[in-house]
Amino acid sequence: MAAKPGVRPHDAVRHPLFARFYARLSILNDERGGVGSLRDELLAGLSGRVIEIGAGNGLNFARYPETVGEVVAVEPERHMRQLAAEAALRARVPVDVLAGTAEALPVADASFDAAVVSLVLCSLGDVPRALSELRRVLRPGGELRFFEHGVADGRPGMAAAQRLVDKTVWPLLFGGCHTGRDPLGGIAQAGFTDPDFRRVRIPERGPALPHSFHVLGRARSL
């Protein structure tokens, strides 16, 4: 069933101070932290019509290959959405930036060939609902591309630290972000199949931080 437009206000997410901080930090991470090359890997080989949720300041836009016919980017935070609209003008492919939330996407059923989630599942209010929405808007056999940080798999001490910061200061300081969520588990529970992924640590060297543990990959919608 299609989501009803207007169920939530366009600016349901309001983090004006964090949005400005993140807009600067994300550029530094792309240029100096190696995230830019991971974005290239995330988007390589995509084609057709693509939806991206939580597009932020639009750092993915310039990296979409020319085989993509259109990108529809949904971003709920006003300042981020303005930056995304500016980034869309510099993209090689058509990008339409929409106000809206991942939990109630303002688009039709089965209308996209692929979906992209990039450093966004950590901060959503309802991850299962958002992933269910992505399955709704993807055509049968459509592809989900994901690049997310989450639980420190196989490191119980760090996982405990993640749970602690998630219950206290981290979401307050970082725009609702949670460090210890399980993006792979959520994607599987939502009914996506055939996952193909690799684990990435950012930064690659030096001390690990609660948000250092990432997964990069793809899965299919039935």
JOLINSUL-V72393 format. One line per field, one symbol per residue. phi: phi as a letter, one per 30 degrees, with the letter a starting at -180 (. if undefined). burial: b if it has 9 or more other ideal C-beta (glycine too) atoms within 8 Angstrom, else e. A space follows every 10 residues. Layout:
phi = ???
burial = ???
//
This chain:
phi = .ddddidbde cdcbbddded ddeddddddd dccideddde deceidaicb cbchdhcidd edcdddddda ccccbdcddd dddddddddc ddbdbcccdl cddbddbddh cbdabbbbhb ddcddbdedd ddddddddde idcccbbbca eddibedddd dddddddbce dddbiidbdc dcdddddddd jdbhdbabcb cbddbiddce cdcbbbabac cd
burial = eebeeeeeee beeebeebbb ebbeebbbbb eebbbbebbb ebbeebbbbb bbbbbbbbbb bbbbbeebeb bbbbbbbebb bebbbbbbee bebebbbbeb bbbbbebeeb ebbbbbbbeb bbbbeebbbb bbbbbbbbbe ebbbbbbbbb bbeebeebbe bbbebbeeeb beebbbbbbb bebbebbbeb ebeebebeeb bbeeeeebeb ebbbbbbbbb be
//
